[in-house]
Amino acid sequence: MKTFYLSLTVFTLLLTSCIPARKYEDLKAKSEQCQEELNALKAQSEKAITENKELTENLKNSQREVITVQTELTDVKRRFKDKEEQYEKLENLYDAVLSRYDRLLASTANENSSLSSSLEQTKLDLQRKEDELNKLQRDLEALRRELEEKQRALEAREKRVKELEDLIAQKDAAVNALKDKIQQALLAYKDKGLTVEEKNGKVYVSLEAKLLFPSGSTKVDSKGKAAIIELAKALEGENDLEIVVEGHTDTDKLKSSVHPKSNWELSVLRATSVVEIMTANSSIDPKILSAAGRGEFLPIGTDKAKNRRIEVILTPNLNKLFEIISSDQ
């Protein structure tokens, strides 16, 4: 970045010495605009990474909550069974006491006198057992309602998790289908510096600079243009995507008094050239396209030729997943 500002200063001095002030101001405004767009694109990329992490963590949390509800449901079922067993025992005891009470009532008048105290106690026992039985019935009803509530909560949670899993599976299937479609469309360029791969739920189409540009140039040559047009045609109708075209350079510094003067500028201009070809030769909606420059700061290895590349990054729209997660919170 310091090199960029130094180059910009030198460029400014040269411009002020040899071109009109108005043209200088125009060029300066364009340079500042490019820098603002670069910052915005970096922020969007960081936001997308953060949202993807949050999405994965939310899915894990939902799965953990399902396990917790299942454990609670099992515990409620066990308690319900215990209460049912207690209820059955108490009901049997109640029947025995009631039978005893009936036998006492059937006793003769002579027996009534000697058994009156026992009868009274039996009445009290019977009333106490009846009260306990009623309490157990209320407890059983409360447990039944709790069991039903837990069951509904579990079913709702499982439904949301299933929706998340289905949408993620659909997204993964769509990403793989898109990768296969692009590989088939660009089969002729397979061994000519073009690769297609899927990483982290995105499709990366990487084109080495030698396939697209003359050395140090921002203008795509004819064979490179043909490859870009084939890619753009393959993406027609894929409107549920975000497409970022990234320019990358090696670490060799540019030595030029004219544009591009730095690797940052070269990478941005090359990405912009690719975007212009894609929009001019296909029906891709420009709203889903953006161009970015990474300069020399995101190499894929030590091979300079491979580091000099254009990457077209295809990211599926995750709005439906975010809606499900938002409704669950």
Backbone bond lengths (Angstrom), bond angles and torsions (degrees), N, CA, C in turn:
res aa  C-N    CA-C-N  psi(-1)  N-CA   C-N-CA  omega(-1)  CA-C   N-CA-C  phi
1 M - - - 1.459 - - 1.519 110.82 -
2 K 1.372 117.50 -37.71 1.460 120.05 176.40 1.522 110.38 -61.61
3 T 1.326 116.16 -40.41 1.476 120.57 178.58 1.514 110.20 -61.70
4 F 1.325 115.50 -37.68 1.460 120.12 179.67 1.514 110.81 -63.08
5 Y 1.330 117.01 -46.43 1.457 120.27 -179.19 1.530 111.04 -67.14
6 L 1.373 117.23 -36.76 1.455 119.79 177.85 1.520 109.90 -64.36
7 S 1.331 115.89 -43.97 1.475 119.76 178.82 1.515 110.52 -62.80
8 L 1.347 115.08 -39.29 1.462 119.44 179.64 1.511 111.19 -64.04
9 T 1.344 117.03 -36.81 1.471 120.92 179.27 1.516 110.75 -66.25
10 V 1.355 115.00 -45.54 1.480 119.59 179.28 1.517 109.82 -62.16
11 F 1.349 113.70 -41.99 1.459 119.05 -179.89 1.525 110.50 -61.72
12 T 1.326 114.98 -40.62 1.470 119.94 179.33 1.513 111.21 -62.41
13 L 1.364 116.84 -43.43 1.470 120.53 179.58 1.517 110.75 -62.84
14 L 1.340 114.98 -42.31 1.470 118.08 179.71 1.522 110.92 -64.79
15 L 1.331 115.86 -41.08 1.453 119.29 -178.11 1.522 112.03 -64.83
16 T 1.349 114.57 -41.90 1.471 118.04 -177.28 1.514 111.79 -67.39
17 S 1.346 115.80 -19.53 1.461 119.01 -177.59 1.526 112.25 -92.86
18 C 1.349 117.92 -15.82 1.463 116.75 -172.55 1.525 114.82 -135.52
19 I 1.345 119.64 -4.26 1.457 119.76 179.12 1.514 110.05 -132.00
20 P 1.312 118.97 160.55 1.470 122.04 -179.46 1.525 110.68 -62.97
21 A 1.311 114.90 154.79 1.471 120.98 -177.98 1.526 111.55 -63.29
22 R 1.303 117.46 -37.27 1.463 119.50 -178.18 1.528 111.31 -64.84
23 K 1.315 117.17 -41.65 1.473 120.31 178.33 1.521 110.57 -66.46
24 Y 1.313 115.08 -36.64 1.472 119.01 176.71 1.538 110.89 -61.41
25 E 1.349 114.86 -43.78 1.463 118.57 -179.38 1.531 110.73 -63.81
26 D 1.338 116.10 -39.07 1.471 119.80 178.50 1.512 111.07 -61.39
27 L 1.338 115.43 -45.63 1.470 119.38 -179.97 1.529 111.00 -65.20
28 K 1.297 115.98 -38.33 1.460 120.13 179.32 1.531 110.26 -64.37
29 A 1.344 116.33 -42.57 1.467 120.28 179.51 1.530 110.77 -63.00
30 K 1.345 116.21 -40.87 1.473 119.17 179.09 1.526 110.97 -64.19
31 S 1.342 115.66 -39.56 1.477 119.13 179.06 1.521 110.78 -63.12
32 E 1.349 116.38 -43.23 1.462 119.44 179.75 1.527 110.80 -66.39
33 Q 1.329 115.83 -37.32 1.467 119.37 178.30 1.536 111.11 -62.72
34 C 1.347 115.99 -42.84 1.474 120.15 178.04 1.528 110.86 -59.82
35 Q 1.338 115.63 -41.20 1.464 118.88 -179.61 1.532 111.24 -65.10
36 E 1.374 115.67 -40.79 1.465 119.10 179.39 1.520 110.79 -64.81
37 E 1.338 116.57 -40.98 1.469 119.81 178.91 1.522 110.62 -64.19
38 L 1.345 116.24 -38.93 1.470 119.32 178.56 1.527 110.75 -62.44
39 N 1.340 116.92 -43.58 1.467 120.21 179.72 1.523 110.65 -63.61
40 A 1.349 116.01 -41.23 1.468 119.37 179.72 1.519 111.39 -63.06
41 L 1.343 116.35 -41.73 1.472 120.23 -179.57 1.531 111.21 -66.61
42 K 1.326 116.58 -37.24 1.470 118.96 177.02 1.528 110.42 -63.90
43 A 1.327 116.50 -40.98 1.465 120.65 179.12 1.521 110.64 -64.07
44 Q 1.360 116.00 -41.24 1.476 119.35 178.67 1.522 111.11 -63.00
45 S 1.335 116.28 -40.22 1.474 119.99 179.85 1.518 110.75 -64.10
46 E 1.337 116.85 -44.31 1.473 120.33 179.52 1.528 110.87 -64.67
47 K 1.365 115.91 -38.07 1.464 119.33 178.74 1.522 110.68 -63.76
48 A 1.361 116.42 -42.26 1.473 120.16 -179.46 1.525 111.07 -62.66
49 I 1.353 117.22 -40.54 1.478 120.63 179.67 1.525 109.39 -63.85
50 T 1.360 116.12 -44.18 1.465 120.66 -179.75 1.522 111.02 -62.50
51 E 1.371 116.62 -43.61 1.460 120.03 -179.66 1.519 111.50 -63.57
52 N 1.350 116.76 -37.43 1.468 120.47 178.94 1.530 110.92 -65.10
53 K 1.365 116.90 -40.69 1.471 120.68 177.72 1.524 110.26 -64.50
54 E 1.358 116.62 -42.25 1.461 120.13 -179.42 1.524 110.69 -64.34
55 L 1.331 114.96 -39.10 1.465 119.90 178.46 1.529 111.24 -60.58
56 T 1.337 116.92 -47.54 1.473 121.42 179.58 1.523 111.08 -62.55
57 E 1.363 117.31 -41.51 1.463 120.97 -179.07 1.528 110.73 -67.33
58 N 1.352 116.91 -38.22 1.467 120.36 178.86 1.517 111.14 -63.79
59 L 1.354 116.69 -39.80 1.460 120.21 177.87 1.524 110.91 -63.21
60 K 1.351 116.59 -42.72 1.470 120.13 178.41 1.528 110.39 -62.73
61 N 1.345 117.17 -41.35 1.469 120.84 179.84 1.518 110.49 -62.99
62 S 1.343 117.13 -41.51 1.465 120.45 -179.87 1.524 110.49 -63.16
63 Q 1.347 116.58 -40.94 1.468 120.22 179.44 1.530 111.02 -65.38
64 R 1.355 116.49 -38.29 1.470 119.78 177.64 1.521 110.66 -66.45
65 E 1.334 117.80 -36.55 1.455 121.27 179.65 1.523 110.95 -67.22
66 V 1.341 117.17 -36.17 1.466 120.41 176.97 1.526 110.38 -61.84
67 I 1.331 116.73 -42.80 1.471 120.95 179.09 1.523 109.94 -62.10
68 T 1.368 116.46 -41.51 1.467 120.79 -179.80 1.525 110.90 -63.34
69 V 1.338 117.29 -44.98 1.470 121.01 -179.89 1.523 110.49 -64.16
70 Q 1.349 116.63 -38.88 1.472 119.82 178.57 1.533 110.72 -62.51
71 T 1.350 116.26 -41.05 1.473 120.84 178.71 1.522 110.19 -63.50
72 E 1.354 116.62 -44.70 1.461 120.31 179.03 1.526 111.07 -63.49
73 L 1.326 117.02 -38.58 1.467 121.12 179.82 1.529 110.50 -63.60
74 T 1.326 116.73 -41.62 1.470 121.09 178.32 1.524 110.59 -61.70
75 D 1.360 116.12 -41.24 1.463 120.37 -179.99 1.528 110.96 -65.23
76 V 1.342 116.72 -42.30 1.468 120.10 179.41 1.533 110.42 -63.96
77 K 1.340 116.49 -41.02 1.463 119.78 177.61 1.535 111.60 -60.18
78 R 1.364 115.20 -40.81 1.481 118.61 179.56 1.528 110.63 -64.52
79 R 1.347 115.45 -44.77 1.465 119.27 179.17 1.531 111.45 -63.77
80 F 1.324 115.92 -37.31 1.460 119.51 178.56 1.539 111.03 -63.28
81 K 1.329 115.25 -40.97 1.465 119.61 179.45 1.530 110.76 -64.83
82 D 1.352 115.87 -40.74 1.475 119.91 179.01 1.527 110.77 -61.33
83 K 1.362 115.08 -43.44 1.461 118.93 179.85 1.529 111.38 -64.50
84 E 1.315 116.64 -37.80 1.464 119.91 178.18 1.528 111.12 -62.38
85 E 1.361 116.00 -40.77 1.472 119.84 178.39 1.532 110.73 -64.61
86 Q 1.348 116.22 -42.22 1.464 119.41 177.59 1.532 110.79 -62.66
87 Y 1.327 114.81 -41.36 1.463 119.16 179.61 1.530 111.02 -60.77
88 E 1.334 116.28 -42.10 1.469 120.34 -179.09 1.532 111.00 -64.52
89 K 1.351 116.19 -43.03 1.471 119.74 179.50 1.534 111.05 -63.14
90 L 1.337 114.46 -44.14 1.462 118.21 -178.43 1.524 111.21 -67.23
91 E 1.316 117.39 -35.60 1.455 121.02 178.32 1.529 110.51 -64.86
92 N 1.353 115.91 -39.51 1.473 119.48 177.48 1.528 111.01 -64.30
93 L 1.345 114.52 -41.06 1.459 118.61 179.43 1.535 110.83 -66.16
94 Y 1.332 113.49 -39.98 1.471 118.49 177.26 1.527 110.83 -59.55
95 D 1.319 117.01 -43.48 1.466 121.04 178.84 1.523 110.96 -62.41
96 A 1.358 116.20 -39.47 1.463 119.71 -179.56 1.529 111.08 -65.79
97 V 1.332 115.55 -43.50 1.473 119.40 179.22 1.521 110.58 -64.40
98 L 1.373 115.57 -42.16 1.462 119.25 179.15 1.534 111.15 -62.36
99 S 1.321 116.41 -37.78 1.468 120.12 178.38 1.528 110.70 -65.53
100 R 1.331 113.56 -40.76 1.477 118.48 177.90 1.525 110.56 -62.89
101 Y 1.317 115.48 -41.15 1.459 120.97 179.20 1.528 110.81 -62.17
102 D 1.332 116.30 -42.86 1.469 120.47 178.84 1.533 111.42 -62.76
103 R 1.349 115.88 -38.14 1.474 119.07 179.76 1.531 110.79 -65.78
104 L 1.337 114.55 -38.18 1.463 118.32 179.68 1.533 111.56 -65.40
105 L 1.347 114.89 -39.11 1.462 118.56 178.74 1.529 111.65 -64.23
106 A 1.337 115.64 -30.21 1.466 120.53 -178.52 1.541 113.61 -81.65
107 S 1.291 114.89 -4.81 1.472 118.50 -179.16 1.540 110.77 -68.07
108 T 1.223 115.98 160.57 1.472 121.92 -179.92 1.513 110.99 -71.39
109 A 1.283 116.23 165.58 1.468 122.17 -178.34 1.518 111.23 -60.89
110 N 1.349 116.25 -35.47 1.460 119.07 179.40 1.522 111.28 -64.60
111 E 1.293 115.23 -36.77 1.463 119.49 -178.88 1.532 111.74 -74.41
112 N 1.343 115.73 -25.89 1.459 119.60 -177.99 1.524 112.21 -60.06
113 S 1.312 115.08 -38.95 1.464 118.20 -177.84 1.516 111.60 -63.28
114 S 1.334 116.51 -44.33 1.467 119.85 -177.03 1.526 113.18 -78.80
115 L 1.332 112.45 -19.82 1.474 116.06 -175.92 1.526 113.61 -105.08
116 S 1.332 116.85 3.47 1.468 119.76 -176.58 1.527 112.52 -60.03
117 S 1.332 114.44 -41.39 1.481 117.06 179.94 1.529 110.84 -66.83
118 S 1.352 113.99 -39.27 1.464 117.62 178.53 1.526 111.06 -66.44
119 L 1.336 115.92 -36.82 1.455 120.32 178.78 1.532 111.45 -64.43
120 E 1.329 114.87 -42.45 1.464 119.19 179.21 1.527 111.46 -61.47
121 Q 1.332 113.67 -43.13 1.470 118.21 179.12 1.533 110.74 -64.59
122 T 1.339 113.31 -38.62 1.454 117.10 178.64 1.528 111.44 -63.55
123 K 1.363 116.03 -38.10 1.463 119.98 176.82 1.536 111.12 -61.08
124 L 1.333 113.11 -43.78 1.468 117.07 179.49 1.524 111.45 -63.20
125 D 1.348 114.42 -43.25 1.479 118.54 178.09 1.528 110.92 -61.19
126 L 1.327 113.42 -41.50 1.457 118.41 -179.49 1.536 111.47 -63.47
127 Q 1.345 115.95 -42.38 1.462 119.48 179.34 1.538 111.25 -65.01
128 R 1.346 115.08 -41.30 1.469 118.86 179.72 1.529 110.70 -63.98
129 K 1.316 115.49 -43.29 1.461 118.47 179.36 1.535 111.24 -65.28
130 E 1.341 115.41 -35.93 1.457 118.44 178.48 1.538 110.80 -66.40
131 D 1.336 115.48 -39.15 1.473 119.54 177.17 1.527 110.85 -63.08
132 E 1.336 115.23 -43.21 1.465 119.24 178.99 1.529 110.80 -63.11
133 L 1.343 114.23 -39.52 1.460 119.13 179.72 1.532 110.67 -63.51
134 N 1.337 116.06 -42.66 1.467 119.83 178.09 1.524 111.58 -63.07
135 K 1.342 115.70 -40.23 1.467 119.50 178.44 1.527 111.09 -63.94
136 L 1.347 115.31 -40.82 1.460 118.56 177.95 1.529 111.09 -64.20
137 Q 1.317 116.47 -37.21 1.463 119.80 177.46 1.535 110.71 -62.07
138 R 1.352 116.16 -43.11 1.462 119.53 178.02 1.523 111.17 -64.04
139 D 1.362 115.45 -41.50 1.468 119.39 178.59 1.530 111.01 -62.37
140 L 1.348 115.11 -41.53 1.459 119.30 179.30 1.530 110.93 -63.23
141 E 1.337 116.35 -40.21 1.462 119.70 179.47 1.526 111.20 -66.11
142 A 1.346 116.55 -39.99 1.469 120.46 177.62 1.525 110.91 -64.53
143 L 1.339 116.04 -41.83 1.462 119.89 177.98 1.527 111.18 -65.52
144 R 1.340 116.05 -36.47 1.461 119.35 178.96 1.546 110.50 -64.40
145 R 1.342 115.57 -42.31 1.468 118.75 177.86 1.529 111.46 -65.22
146 E 1.349 115.24 -40.60 1.473 118.81 178.09 1.523 110.88 -63.29
147 L 1.339 115.31 -40.50 1.466 120.41 178.82 1.528 110.63 -62.21
148 E 1.336 116.17 -43.58 1.464 119.57 179.56 1.522 111.55 -64.91
149 E 1.342 116.94 -39.84 1.469 121.13 179.10 1.528 111.11 -64.27
150 K 1.348 115.67 -44.34 1.463 119.69 177.89 1.533 110.88 -62.39
151 Q 1.334 115.17 -38.70 1.463 119.77 -179.76 1.529 110.55 -64.47
152 R 1.351 116.17 -42.57 1.468 119.59 178.71 1.523 111.22 -65.21
153 A 1.352 115.79 -40.83 1.467 119.46 179.26 1.524 110.78 -63.75
154 L 1.346 115.75 -41.25 1.455 119.84 179.25 1.523 111.05 -64.13
155 E 1.334 116.44 -43.58 1.465 119.50 -179.74 1.526 111.58 -63.95
156 A 1.351 116.06 -39.80 1.467 119.52 178.77 1.525 110.69 -65.51
157 R 1.342 115.82 -42.66 1.464 119.44 179.31 1.517 111.45 -64.42
158 E 1.332 116.55 -43.62 1.459 120.03 179.49 1.532 110.92 -63.73
159 K 1.348 115.95 -35.93 1.460 119.64 178.39 1.525 110.84 -63.80
160 R 1.356 116.60 -44.22 1.469 119.88 179.84 1.526 111.05 -65.20
161 V 1.339 116.34 -41.58 1.469 119.42 178.47 1.527 110.32 -63.36
162 K 1.358 115.48 -40.85 1.466 118.95 179.13 1.538 110.68 -63.29
163 E 1.340 116.04 -39.54 1.463 119.04 178.44 1.522 110.84 -63.60
164 L 1.338 115.69 -42.90 1.466 119.54 177.92 1.530 110.97 -61.84
165 E 1.337 115.95 -47.21 1.461 119.67 -178.65 1.535 111.13 -62.79
166 D 1.361 115.96 -40.67 1.462 119.25 179.36 1.524 111.64 -64.38
167 L 1.341 116.17 -42.88 1.468 119.15 -179.53 1.530 111.37 -66.24
168 I 1.350 115.41 -39.91 1.470 118.71 178.38 1.530 110.17 -65.24
169 A 1.355 115.75 -40.54 1.467 119.09 177.73 1.528 110.84 -63.66
170 Q 1.347 116.10 -41.00 1.466 119.55 177.81 1.525 110.95 -63.31
171 K 1.354 115.45 -42.02 1.467 119.65 179.41 1.532 110.45 -62.67
172 D 1.344 115.83 -45.18 1.468 119.16 -179.94 1.523 110.73 -63.03
173 A 1.346 115.99 -41.49 1.467 119.00 179.13 1.523 110.82 -64.16
174 A 1.349 115.85 -40.45 1.467 119.52 179.31 1.520 111.13 -65.50
175 V 1.345 116.43 -38.99 1.475 120.36 178.54 1.523 110.39 -63.91
176 N 1.340 116.58 -44.78 1.466 119.74 179.65 1.526 111.53 -65.38
177 A 1.344 115.60 -39.71 1.470 118.88 177.99 1.525 110.71 -64.29
178 L 1.332 115.90 -40.04 1.470 120.26 178.86 1.529 110.19 -64.90
179 K 1.334 116.61 -41.51 1.470 120.19 178.52 1.536 110.33 -61.46
180 D 1.351 116.26 -45.56 1.465 119.70 179.37 1.530 111.39 -62.66
181 K 1.333 115.85 -40.16 1.460 120.77 179.64 1.525 110.91 -61.72
182 I 1.327 116.62 -44.41 1.473 121.04 -178.94 1.526 110.16 -69.04
183 Q 1.341 117.06 -41.79 1.470 119.74 178.40 1.521 110.80 -59.54
184 Q 1.328 115.96 -40.87 1.464 119.37 -179.84 1.529 110.65 -67.26
185 A 1.350 115.97 -40.82 1.463 119.64 -178.25 1.524 111.57 -67.50
186 L 1.337 117.12 -31.14 1.466 121.42 -175.83 1.529 111.98 -108.01
187 L 1.329 115.98 23.65 1.461 120.43 -177.03 1.531 111.86 -57.15
188 A 1.319 116.74 -33.45 1.468 120.53 -177.64 1.527 112.46 -66.43
189 Y 1.341 117.05 -17.13 1.462 120.45 -176.81 1.528 112.11 -107.77
190 K 1.325 116.68 11.83 1.453 121.23 -173.47 1.523 112.96 -56.34
191 D 1.301 118.86 -44.27 1.471 122.75 -176.69 1.527 111.39 -104.60
192 K 1.329 115.98 24.97 1.465 119.48 -177.49 1.526 111.72 -122.47
193 G 1.330 116.11 29.28 1.458 119.61 176.60 1.514 113.65 96.06
194 L 1.339 118.87 18.25 1.462 121.77 179.18 1.522 109.51 -123.12
195 T 1.329 116.40 131.66 1.458 121.94 177.22 1.522 109.46 -132.40
196 V 1.347 115.72 150.54 1.462 122.35 176.72 1.523 107.27 -130.11
197 E 1.335 116.70 126.14 1.460 119.59 178.44 1.529 110.04 -147.26
198 E 1.362 114.64 160.57 1.454 121.60 178.69 1.524 108.68 -109.20
199 K 1.327 117.21 128.20 1.459 122.88 178.08 1.525 108.77 -141.05
200 N 1.370 114.87 131.01 1.464 120.50 174.09 1.527 112.88 53.22
201 G 1.327 116.97 38.29 1.451 120.40 177.51 1.509 114.23 77.95
202 K 1.334 118.43 11.14 1.461 122.12 178.46 1.523 109.48 -124.59
203 V 1.338 115.81 157.65 1.465 121.26 176.21 1.532 107.83 -105.94
204 Y 1.341 115.40 127.46 1.460 121.54 179.95 1.532 108.92 -111.41
205 V 1.320 115.80 119.53 1.466 121.24 174.51 1.527 106.28 -106.81
206 S 1.333 115.92 111.98 1.466 120.86 -176.36 1.525 109.79 -108.20
207 L 1.345 115.98 126.75 1.463 121.98 179.38 1.529 108.12 -121.43
208 E 1.326 116.84 118.39 1.452 119.96 178.94 1.530 109.87 -64.02
209 A 1.334 114.80 147.17 1.472 120.04 -175.54 1.526 111.45 -59.08
210 K 1.335 117.30 -32.64 1.463 119.97 -177.86 1.528 111.93 -62.69
211 L 1.373 115.81 -24.04 1.461 120.05 178.80 1.532 111.58 -77.68
212 L 1.346 116.89 -20.24 1.457 120.38 -171.51 1.526 114.57 -115.70
213 F 1.352 116.95 -42.63 1.458 120.02 -167.17 1.538 112.06 -125.17
214 P 1.331 116.37 144.70 1.463 119.72 164.17 1.535 108.49 -66.49
215 S 1.323 117.18 158.54 1.454 121.55 -176.20 1.532 110.89 -56.43
216 G 1.364 115.47 126.67 1.451 122.14 176.22 1.510 114.87 74.76
217 S 1.345 118.10 1.23 1.457 121.30 -175.14 1.522 110.52 -96.26
218 T 1.328 115.62 155.68 1.463 121.71 174.27 1.524 111.73 -107.32
219 K 1.317 117.55 1.78 1.457 122.42 -179.16 1.527 109.42 -97.81
220 V 1.332 116.37 126.17 1.461 121.67 -178.44 1.530 109.56 -75.09
221 D 1.356 116.12 132.15 1.469 118.56 178.43 1.530 110.19 -78.36
222 S 1.321 116.35 177.22 1.469 121.19 -171.13 1.531 113.15 -64.13
223 K 1.336 117.77 -43.46 1.468 119.09 -178.66 1.529 110.69 -69.09
224 G 1.341 116.23 -36.78 1.464 119.35 176.71 1.511 111.16 -66.34
225 K 1.319 117.07 -38.99 1.459 121.22 179.08 1.519 110.30 -61.86
226 A 1.326 116.84 -39.77 1.471 120.41 179.21 1.528 110.78 -61.57
227 A 1.340 117.05 -40.81 1.471 120.77 179.27 1.522 110.71 -64.92
228 I 1.332 116.48 -42.51 1.472 120.50 -179.51 1.528 110.63 -64.90
229 I 1.332 116.76 -40.76 1.463 120.17 179.53 1.528 110.18 -64.41
230 E 1.342 117.14 -40.51 1.463 120.15 177.62 1.527 110.36 -60.62
231 L 1.332 116.07 -42.55 1.463 120.18 178.43 1.528 110.43 -63.45
232 A 1.340 117.09 -45.50 1.464 121.00 -179.42 1.527 111.02 -61.28
233 K 1.323 117.03 -41.93 1.463 120.74 179.21 1.534 110.97 -62.43
234 A 1.342 115.57 -38.19 1.465 119.67 -179.93 1.528 111.42 -67.18
235 L 1.341 117.01 -24.41 1.459 121.15 -177.56 1.525 112.67 -93.65
236 E 1.307 118.16 -2.77 1.462 120.31 178.49 1.529 110.11 -61.15
237 G 1.318 116.12 135.83 1.459 120.81 -179.84 1.512 113.69 86.41
238 E 1.342 117.88 -11.77 1.467 121.60 178.75 1.534 108.56 -87.91
239 N 1.324 116.56 70.67 1.461 120.34 -174.15 1.525 113.24 -84.13
240 D 1.342 117.49 -11.99 1.459 120.79 -179.43 1.523 110.50 -89.75
241 L 1.334 115.89 44.13 1.460 122.53 -177.34 1.525 110.09 -135.95
242 E 1.327 115.12 161.05 1.457 122.28 163.92 1.530 106.78 -116.30
243 I 1.322 116.38 126.24 1.463 121.29 -175.23 1.528 108.63 -114.69
244 V 1.326 115.92 119.41 1.462 121.75 177.17 1.529 108.66 -114.89
245 V 1.319 116.66 124.65 1.467 121.80 176.06 1.522 107.40 -101.18
246 E 1.347 116.21 116.56 1.458 121.87 -176.73 1.533 110.36 -110.40
247 G 1.322 115.64 132.21 1.458 120.86 173.23 1.520 110.54 -96.39
248 H 1.336 116.89 140.33 1.467 122.76 179.52 1.539 109.27 -133.75
249 T 1.321 116.38 146.02 1.464 121.22 178.24 1.518 109.49 -125.92
250 D 1.345 115.36 175.17 1.461 118.98 170.89 1.529 108.12 -88.98
251 T 1.343 116.46 -169.98 1.471 120.26 -175.73 1.521 113.33 -90.83
252 D 1.325 117.94 -2.33 1.467 119.57 178.52 1.522 110.04 -67.38
253 K 1.329 115.87 127.31 1.452 120.22 -178.24 1.529 110.69 -76.86
254 L 1.345 114.95 143.82 1.457 120.25 177.40 1.529 109.84 -79.96
255 K 1.315 116.18 141.02 1.467 121.53 177.14 1.526 107.42 -123.86
256 S 1.326 114.77 86.05 1.451 119.44 -175.43 1.523 109.49 -146.18
257 S 1.321 115.55 144.40 1.463 120.84 177.59 1.523 111.23 -92.87
258 V 1.329 116.67 -4.47 1.457 121.46 178.49 1.528 108.84 -121.09
259 H 1.325 115.47 171.14 1.468 119.50 -179.77 1.522 110.52 -73.12
260 P 1.350 117.90 142.43 1.464 125.85 -3.89 1.529 111.86 -81.03
261 K 1.325 115.70 144.59 1.461 120.24 -176.96 1.530 113.03 -103.22
262 S 1.316 118.34 -9.64 1.467 121.29 -178.80 1.516 109.78 -144.13
263 N 1.324 115.65 164.66 1.463 120.43 177.97 1.535 111.11 -64.94
264 W 1.356 116.17 -35.22 1.458 119.21 175.61 1.528 110.28 -56.87
265 E 1.312 115.17 -51.25 1.459 119.86 -176.77 1.529 111.16 -64.89
266 L 1.330 116.01 -41.13 1.460 120.16 179.78 1.532 110.84 -60.87
267 S 1.352 115.68 -44.27 1.474 118.70 -177.69 1.527 111.31 -66.13
268 V 1.336 116.85 -39.43 1.467 119.71 179.66 1.529 111.22 -66.84
269 L 1.325 116.86 -45.30 1.462 120.74 -178.23 1.535 111.41 -64.88
270 R 1.338 116.14 -37.67 1.466 118.56 177.83 1.529 111.00 -66.12
271 A 1.347 116.55 -41.76 1.466 119.69 178.28 1.527 110.07 -62.95
272 T 1.332 116.28 -40.60 1.462 120.16 179.28 1.532 111.37 -64.13
273 S 1.327 116.98 -39.44 1.465 120.56 178.06 1.523 111.29 -60.43
274 V 1.337 116.41 -41.03 1.472 120.68 179.33 1.525 110.19 -65.29
275 V 1.352 117.36 -43.89 1.466 121.04 179.75 1.525 110.74 -61.08
276 E 1.335 116.55 -41.63 1.465 119.99 -179.66 1.530 111.64 -63.03
277 I 1.338 116.86 -39.09 1.474 119.96 177.68 1.523 110.48 -66.54
278 M 1.342 117.06 -41.51 1.465 120.51 -178.80 1.525 111.08 -63.35
279 T 1.326 118.04 -44.30 1.465 120.48 -178.18 1.520 112.31 -73.22
280 A 1.335 116.90 -30.57 1.467 120.35 -178.15 1.523 112.73 -77.20
281 N 1.338 116.94 -19.69 1.466 119.47 -173.15 1.528 113.46 -122.36
282 S 1.335 117.03 18.75 1.465 120.00 178.35 1.519 108.68 -155.13
283 S 1.331 115.04 174.41 1.471 120.49 178.91 1.517 111.78 -98.42
284 I 1.341 118.40 19.65 1.458 121.70 178.25 1.535 109.13 -60.07
285 D 1.343 115.88 134.86 1.463 120.84 177.46 1.531 109.18 -70.01
286 P 1.322 118.84 119.07 1.471 120.63 -179.56 1.521 113.67 -58.49
287 K 1.343 117.39 -20.20 1.465 119.84 -179.69 1.521 112.88 -64.02
288 I 1.333 117.26 -26.55 1.464 119.37 -177.80 1.522 111.94 -94.48
289 L 1.333 116.80 3.61 1.467 121.78 -178.01 1.524 110.87 -106.97
290 S 1.337 116.22 144.36 1.465 121.14 171.41 1.520 108.44 -150.03
291 A 1.325 115.84 153.85 1.461 122.21 -179.98 1.520 108.84 -117.01
292 A 1.328 116.13 140.79 1.467 121.28 -179.46 1.520 109.61 -143.07
293 G 1.322 115.26 154.57 1.462 121.02 176.57 1.513 110.78 -120.27
294 R 1.320 117.29 128.18 1.462 122.72 178.97 1.523 112.47 -102.85
295 G 1.335 116.25 -7.82 1.457 119.01 -177.82 1.515 111.11 59.68
296 E 1.327 115.32 -137.44 1.468 121.65 -177.55 1.525 112.52 -97.89
297 F 1.336 117.50 7.54 1.456 120.04 -163.64 1.522 115.17 -96.41
298 L 1.308 118.86 7.24 1.461 120.95 175.74 1.533 109.31 -136.67
299 P 1.336 117.47 64.00 1.471 120.16 -178.51 1.523 110.85 -72.42
300 I 1.343 115.64 158.73 1.466 119.78 176.91 1.518 111.45 -106.34
301 G 1.334 117.19 0.79 1.460 121.16 179.55 1.522 110.34 171.86
302 T 1.300 115.50 -162.45 1.468 120.59 -178.98 1.521 112.74 -93.75
303 D 1.321 116.46 -9.85 1.466 120.84 179.65 1.527 109.44 -78.26
304 K 1.342 116.54 110.49 1.457 120.16 -176.71 1.529 111.76 -62.03
305 A 1.328 116.20 -36.50 1.466 119.55 -178.63 1.526 111.36 -61.51
306 K 1.339 117.21 -38.26 1.462 120.70 179.62 1.523 111.46 -76.05
307 N 1.329 116.91 -29.63 1.468 120.03 178.24 1.526 111.53 -70.12
308 R 1.331 117.22 -28.46 1.468 121.02 175.84 1.530 107.45 -79.69
309 R 1.344 116.48 99.89 1.467 119.20 -170.47 1.520 111.11 -156.05
310 I 1.328 114.08 166.76 1.460 123.56 168.06 1.526 107.07 -115.41
311 E 1.327 116.72 129.92 1.459 120.60 175.99 1.531 108.92 -114.86
312 V 1.331 115.31 125.62 1.456 121.09 174.64 1.528 106.50 -102.90
313 I 1.342 116.80 112.89 1.463 122.59 -173.36 1.532 108.96 -105.21
314 L 1.330 115.58 120.97 1.470 121.94 -176.29 1.526 108.60 -107.93
315 T 1.322 116.46 115.28 1.465 122.32 -177.35 1.520 109.80 -114.60
316 P 1.357 118.49 124.28 1.471 120.01 179.46 1.520 111.18 -69.60
317 N 1.335 115.98 153.08 1.463 122.35 177.67 1.529 109.13 -74.40
318 L 1.345 117.12 125.25 1.465 121.78 -176.48 1.530 112.55 -107.37
319 N 1.339 118.17 20.09 1.460 120.75 -175.56 1.526 112.40 -60.50
320 K 1.357 117.87 -39.04 1.464 120.33 -178.92 1.523 111.31 -64.00
321 L 1.342 116.15 -39.64 1.464 119.70 177.25 1.521 110.62 -63.45
322 F 1.332 117.29 -43.05 1.458 120.76 -179.62 1.528 110.40 -64.39
323 E 1.340 118.22 -35.41 1.466 121.05 178.37 1.518 111.26 -63.52
324 I 1.348 117.63 -42.97 1.462 120.78 179.39 1.525 110.61 -64.65
325 I 1.326 116.21 -43.18 1.476 119.77 -179.35 1.515 109.99 -65.18
326 S 1.346 118.00 -41.01 1.464 121.62 -179.33 1.518 110.76 -64.14
327 S 1.331 118.01 -39.35 1.461 121.09 -179.87 1.513 111.64 -71.06
328 D 1.327 119.20 -17.36 1.456 123.88 -178.64 1.523 111.55 -89.52
329 Q 1.311 117.95 -10.28 1.469 121.13 -174.31 1.525 110.28 -97.11
